[in-house]
Amino acid sequence: MISVALFNNKGGVGKTTLTYHLAHMLQRLGHRVLAVDLDPQSNLTAAFLDEDALGELWNEPATPAWGGPHQHRLWSPLEQGLGTVVTAIRPIMEGVGDIEDVRPVTITQDLWLVPGDLDLSAFEDRLSDAWPRGFTKDPAAIRVTTAFHRIIRQAAEEVDAEIVLVDVGPNLGAINRAALLAADTVLMPLAADLFSLRGLKNLGPTLRSWRAIWSDVVLPNVPPSIAAPQGTMTPLGYVIMQPTMRLDRPVRAYQRWLDRIPNVFATAVLDRPDAADIGRTYEIATLRNYQSLMPLAHDARKPMFDLRSADGALGSTQTLVQRCYQDFRALSEELLRRLAGVPTDK
């Protein structure tokens, strides 16, 4: 099993959409995939599950508008003993124990989800407090810091997942630190703009700092009884997400930012300021904008590349659906090729 965290310090670059479609395409290519939503906004969970399922998972069952009896659902997460990532960490948050096992939700054959939860944001303070206490061999603090790693490992083992995709929020807070430390690799979705470049400049040094502190200070003091990640967070590369072209902004305005990304990636993320050309080898793909497909996919509750004429994908839109499939297949195949060369601690 190998894990990939999809992360950018800037929001709005299509990170969750990328995670959702990669999960479906990797499953389509014959792999057992587990998606884990560690973003408190829980947008990935909302993409996978309908409102009724979300209501049951979050203990907010829906009531029919007409006031009649609640209709029985064939798929009930609570009846299946399922929960969210907050279900797993609740004993830690309440100070009464360690993580609980959480059964992943089956999305389709060979694709599962550990759902997110809006209440995850309450774990931020506990993680912040535990980080420095982990430097002093405090086992309780180390259990807190390694909670995400152990949740991911347990869930992946339960479904025998080959690839784990971890969606995280766009910040450098304590939740993301714990989530990224639990990942073998990091894939970075980028937009061609100033904000993504600034995000890379912040992200690279922060990842190196977390990695050094974990490997040099914390990891040597982890008790054998606590499963802990190696904290490699290997930079896997970046995916360029093309923006919607504005008529009042020429293409060259985007190109100048595109031209700077390889150098910034080499300098800030790889710490190789003397090898700017190496940054280009980390470009995994450039995805065109599929803004016209997204509303149809949302309504149909399926990936954009699965849209059919019955979903409203007619005429030229169906051609765009086919291009979308080809793009995500090529991206997934290149991702698999790169993952094959990454050692893991699993």
C-alpha positions as CSV (number, residue, x, y, z in Angstrom):
1,M,0.0,0.0,0.0
2,I,1.2,3.5,-0.9
3,S,-0.4,6.7,0.1
4,V,-0.6,10.0,-1.8
5,A,-1.6,13.3,-0.1
6,L,-3.0,15.9,-2.6
7,F,-2.1,19.3,-1.2
8,N,-1.6,22.9,-2.1
9,N,-1.3,25.8,0.3
10,K,-3.8,27.7,-1.9
11,G,-7.4,26.7,-2.1
12,G,-9.6,26.8,-5.2
13,V,-7.2,24.9,-7.6
14,G,-9.4,21.9,-8.1
15,K,-7.7,19.6,-5.5
16,T,-10.8,17.8,-4.4
17,T,-12.1,17.4,-7.9
18,L,-8.7,15.9,-8.9
19,T,-8.8,13.5,-5.9
20,Y,-12.3,12.3,-6.7
21,H,-11.5,11.7,-10.4
22,L,-8.2,10.1,-9.7
23,A,-9.8,7.7,-7.3
24,H,-12.4,6.6,-9.9
25,M,-9.9,6.3,-12.7
26,L,-7.3,4.3,-10.7
27,Q,-10.1,1.9,-9.7
28,R,-11.1,1.7,-13.4
29,L,-7.5,0.7,-14.2
30,G,-7.8,-2.3,-11.9
31,H,-6.5,-1.0,-8.6
32,R,-8.0,-1.2,-5.1
33,V,-8.3,2.4,-4.0
34,L,-9.1,4.0,-0.6
35,A,-9.9,7.7,-0.5
36,V,-9.5,9.5,2.9
37,D,-11.0,12.9,3.6
38,L,-8.9,14.8,6.1
39,D,-10.1,18.2,5.1
40,P,-12.5,19.6,7.7
41,Q,-14.6,21.1,4.9
42,S,-15.4,17.5,3.8
43,N,-15.9,18.4,0.2
44,L,-14.5,15.0,-1.0
45,T,-17.1,13.2,1.2
46,A,-19.9,15.3,-0.2
47,A,-18.7,14.4,-3.8
48,F,-18.9,10.7,-3.1
49,L,-22.0,10.5,-0.9
50,D,-25.5,11.9,-1.3
51,E,-27.2,14.2,1.3
52,D,-29.1,11.4,3.0
53,A,-26.0,9.3,3.5
54,L,-24.1,12.4,4.8
55,G,-26.9,13.1,7.2
56,E,-26.8,9.6,8.7
57,L,-23.0,9.6,8.9
58,W,-23.0,13.0,10.6
59,N,-25.9,12.0,12.8
60,E,-28.3,14.5,11.1
61,P,-30.9,12.2,9.6
62,A,-33.1,13.8,7.0
63,T,-36.8,14.4,7.6
64,P,-39.1,14.3,4.5
65,A,-40.5,17.8,3.8
66,W,-44.0,16.5,3.8
67,G,-43.7,15.3,7.4
68,G,-44.4,11.7,6.7
69,P,-42.4,8.7,8.0
70,H,-38.7,8.5,7.1
71,Q,-38.4,6.2,4.2
72,H,-36.1,3.2,4.6
73,R,-32.8,3.5,2.8
74,L,-31.3,0.4,1.3
75,W,-27.9,1.8,2.0
76,S,-27.6,2.9,5.6
77,P,-24.1,3.8,7.0
78,L,-25.2,3.6,10.6
79,E,-26.7,0.2,10.1
80,Q,-23.5,-1.0,8.6
81,G,-21.5,0.3,11.6
82,L,-19.7,2.9,9.6
83,G,-18.4,6.2,10.8
84,T,-16.2,9.2,9.9
85,V,-12.7,10.1,10.7
86,V,-14.1,12.0,13.7
87,T,-15.7,8.7,14.9
88,A,-12.2,7.2,14.9
89,I,-10.5,10.0,16.8
90,R,-13.4,10.8,19.2
91,P,-11.8,8.8,22.2
92,I,-8.6,10.8,21.8
93,M,-10.5,14.1,21.6
94,E,-12.5,13.2,24.7
95,G,-9.4,11.9,26.5
96,V,-10.9,8.5,27.1
97,G,-8.8,6.2,24.9
98,D,-7.1,5.6,21.6
99,I,-8.5,5.6,18.0
100,E,-11.5,3.4,17.2
101,D,-11.6,1.2,14.1
102,V,-13.6,2.8,11.3
103,R,-15.0,0.7,8.4
104,P,-14.6,2.4,5.1
105,V,-17.7,3.1,3.1
106,T,-17.9,1.1,-0.1
107,I,-18.4,3.5,-3.1
108,T,-18.2,0.8,-5.8
109,Q,-16.2,-2.4,-6.3
110,D,-12.6,-1.8,-5.3
111,L,-13.2,1.8,-4.2
112,W,-13.8,2.9,-0.6
113,L,-14.0,6.1,1.4
114,V,-13.1,7.1,5.0
115,P,-15.5,10.0,5.2
116,G,-14.6,13.4,6.5
117,D,-16.5,15.4,9.1
118,L,-16.9,19.1,9.8
119,D,-16.1,18.5,13.4
120,L,-12.6,17.5,12.5
121,S,-11.5,21.1,13.0
122,A,-11.9,20.7,16.7
123,F,-8.9,18.3,16.6
124,E,-6.6,21.2,15.6
125,D,-5.8,22.4,19.1
126,R,-5.2,18.8,20.4
127,L,-2.7,18.2,17.6
128,S,-1.0,21.6,18.2
129,D,-0.6,20.8,21.8
130,A,0.7,17.3,21.2
131,W,3.4,18.2,18.6
132,P,6.0,19.7,21.1
133,R,5.2,17.2,23.8
134,G,6.1,14.4,21.3
135,F,9.7,15.7,21.5
136,T,9.9,14.5,25.1
137,K,8.8,10.9,24.5
138,D,5.3,11.5,25.7
139,P,3.4,8.4,24.5
140,A,0.0,10.1,24.8
141,A,1.1,13.0,22.6
142,I,2.6,10.6,20.1
143,R,-0.7,8.7,19.9
144,V,-2.4,11.9,19.0
145,T,0.2,12.9,16.3
146,T,0.1,9.4,14.7
147,A,-3.7,9.0,14.9
148,F,-4.2,9.8,11.2
149,H,-1.5,7.4,10.2
150,R,-3.0,4.6,12.2
151,I,-6.5,5.3,11.0
152,I,-5.3,5.1,7.3
153,R,-3.3,2.0,7.9
154,Q,-6.2,0.2,9.7
155,A,-8.7,1.2,7.0
156,A,-6.4,0.2,4.1
157,E,-5.7,-3.1,5.7
158,E,-9.4,-3.8,6.1
159,V,-10.1,-3.4,2.4
160,D,-6.6,-4.5,1.2
161,A,-6.1,-1.2,-0.6
162,E,-3.2,-0.7,-2.9
163,I,-3.4,3.1,-3.2
164,V,-4.6,5.6,-0.7
165,L,-5.5,9.1,-1.8
166,V,-5.7,11.6,1.1
167,D,-7.5,14.9,0.6
168,V,-6.3,17.7,2.9
169,G,-7.2,21.4,3.4
170,P,-5.3,24.3,2.0
171,N,-3.3,25.4,5.0
172,L,-0.2,24.6,7.0
173,G,-1.9,23.9,10.3
174,A,-1.6,21.0,12.7
175,I,-4.2,18.9,11.1
176,N,-2.4,19.0,7.7
177,R,0.9,18.4,9.4
178,A,-0.4,15.2,10.9
179,A,-2.1,14.2,7.6
180,L,1.0,14.9,5.5
181,L,3.3,13.1,7.9
182,A,1.1,10.1,7.4
183,A,1.6,10.2,3.6
184,D,4.3,8.4,1.6
185,T,4.1,11.0,-1.2
186,V,2.7,14.4,-1.9
187,L,1.0,15.4,-5.2
188,M,0.5,19.1,-5.7
189,P,-2.3,20.5,-7.9
190,L,-1.3,24.0,-9.1
191,A,-2.9,26.8,-11.0
192,A,-1.0,29.2,-13.3
193,D,-1.1,32.2,-11.0
194,L,0.9,34.1,-8.4
195,F,-1.0,32.4,-5.5
196,S,0.1,28.9,-6.4
197,L,3.7,30.0,-6.7
198,R,3.6,31.7,-3.3
199,G,2.0,28.5,-1.9
200,L,4.9,26.4,-3.2
201,K,7.4,28.8,-1.6
202,N,5.7,28.3,1.7
203,L,5.0,24.6,1.3
204,G,8.5,23.4,0.4
205,P,10.5,24.7,3.5
206,T,7.6,23.7,5.8
207,L,7.6,20.1,4.5
208,R,11.4,19.9,5.0
209,S,11.1,21.3,8.5
210,W,8.4,18.8,9.5
211,R,10.3,15.9,7.9
212,A,13.5,16.8,9.7
213,I,11.8,17.2,13.1
214,W,9.9,14.0,12.7
215,S,12.8,11.9,11.6
216,D,15.5,13.4,13.9
217,V,13.5,14.2,17.1
218,V,10.2,12.4,17.3
219,L,10.5,9.1,15.4
220,P,13.6,7.8,17.4
221,N,11.5,8.2,20.6
222,V,8.3,6.5,19.4
223,P,7.5,3.5,21.6
224,P,7.4,0.1,19.7
225,S,3.8,-0.3,20.7
226,I,2.7,2.7,18.7
227,A,2.7,2.4,14.9
228,A,4.2,5.6,13.4
229,P,4.8,6.8,9.9
230,Q,8.3,7.4,8.5
231,G,7.1,10.9,7.5
232,T,8.8,10.8,4.1
233,M,6.3,13.0,2.3
234,T,8.2,12.4,-0.9
235,P,7.3,15.1,-3.5
236,L,5.8,13.2,-6.3
237,G,5.3,16.1,-8.6
238,Y,2.7,18.6,-9.7
239,V,-0.4,18.8,-11.9
240,I,-1.2,22.0,-13.7
241,M,-4.9,22.8,-13.6
242,Q,-5.8,25.1,-16.5
243,P,-8.0,28.1,-15.6
244,T,-11.0,29.3,-17.4
245,M,-9.7,31.7,-20.0
246,R,-10.8,35.2,-19.6
247,L,-11.3,37.4,-22.7
248,D,-9.8,40.4,-20.9
249,R,-6.6,38.5,-20.0
250,P,-4.2,37.2,-22.8
251,V,-2.8,33.7,-22.8
252,R,0.7,35.1,-22.1
253,A,-0.5,36.3,-18.7
254,Y,-0.9,32.7,-17.7
255,Q,2.3,31.5,-19.6
256,R,4.6,33.7,-17.5
257,W,3.4,31.9,-14.4
258,L,3.7,28.5,-16.0
259,D,7.3,29.3,-17.0
260,R,8.2,30.0,-13.4
261,I,6.7,26.9,-11.8
262,P,9.6,24.5,-12.5
263,N,12.2,26.8,-11.0
264,V,10.1,27.5,-7.9
265,F,9.4,23.8,-7.5
266,A,13.1,22.9,-7.8
267,T,14.1,25.7,-5.4
268,A,11.3,25.6,-2.7
269,V,10.1,22.0,-2.7
270,L,13.2,20.0,-3.8
271,D,15.7,22.4,-2.3
272,R,17.7,22.3,-5.6
273,P,18.2,25.9,-6.6
274,D,21.2,24.9,-8.7
275,A,19.0,22.5,-10.9
276,A,16.1,24.5,-12.2
277,D,15.6,22.1,-15.2
278,I,14.9,19.2,-12.9
279,G,11.7,21.0,-11.9
280,R,10.2,20.3,-15.3
281,T,10.6,16.5,-14.8
282,Y,8.1,16.8,-11.9
283,E,5.3,18.0,-14.1
284,I,3.0,15.0,-14.2
285,A,0.3,16.5,-16.4
286,T,-1.6,19.5,-17.5
287,L,-5.4,19.2,-17.3
288,R,-7.6,21.3,-19.4
289,N,-10.5,23.2,-17.9
290,Y,-13.7,21.1,-17.7
291,Q,-15.9,23.7,-16.2
292,S,-18.8,23.0,-18.5
293,L,-18.9,19.3,-17.4
294,M,-18.8,19.9,-13.7
295,P,-22.5,20.9,-13.2
296,L,-23.6,17.8,-15.2
297,A,-21.3,15.5,-13.2
298,H,-22.5,17.0,-9.9
299,D,-26.2,16.5,-10.9
300,A,-25.5,12.9,-12.1
301,R,-23.3,12.1,-9.1
302,K,-20.6,10.6,-11.2
303,P,-17.1,11.5,-12.6
304,M,-17.1,13.8,-15.6
305,F,-15.6,11.2,-17.8
306,D,-18.6,8.9,-17.1
307,L,-21.2,11.4,-18.4
308,R,-23.6,10.1,-21.0
309,S,-26.2,11.6,-23.3
310,A,-28.9,10.8,-20.6
311,D,-26.9,13.1,-18.2
312,G,-27.1,16.0,-20.7
313,A,-23.7,15.4,-22.3
314,L,-24.8,16.0,-25.9
315,G,-23.0,16.8,-29.1
316,S,-19.7,18.6,-28.6
317,T,-20.0,18.0,-24.9
318,Q,-19.7,14.3,-25.4
319,T,-16.4,14.9,-27.3
320,L,-15.2,16.8,-24.2
321,V,-16.2,13.9,-22.0
322,Q,-14.1,11.6,-24.1
323,R,-11.1,14.0,-23.9
324,C,-11.6,14.1,-20.1
325,Y,-11.4,10.3,-20.0
326,Q,-8.2,10.3,-22.0
327,D,-6.6,13.0,-19.9
328,F,-7.4,11.4,-16.6
329,R,-6.3,7.9,-17.9
330,A,-3.0,9.4,-19.0
331,L,-2.5,11.2,-15.7
332,S,-3.4,8.1,-13.7
333,E,-1.0,5.9,-15.7
334,E,1.8,8.4,-15.2
335,L,1.0,8.6,-11.5
336,L,1.2,4.8,-11.2
337,R,4.5,4.8,-13.0
338,R,6.0,7.3,-10.6
339,L,4.5,5.5,-7.5
340,A,6.2,2.3,-8.6
341,G,9.6,3.8,-7.9
342,V,8.7,5.2,-4.4
343,P,9.7,3.1,-1.3
344,T,7.2,2.9,1.5
345,D,7.2,2.0,5.1
346,K,4.0,0.0,4.9
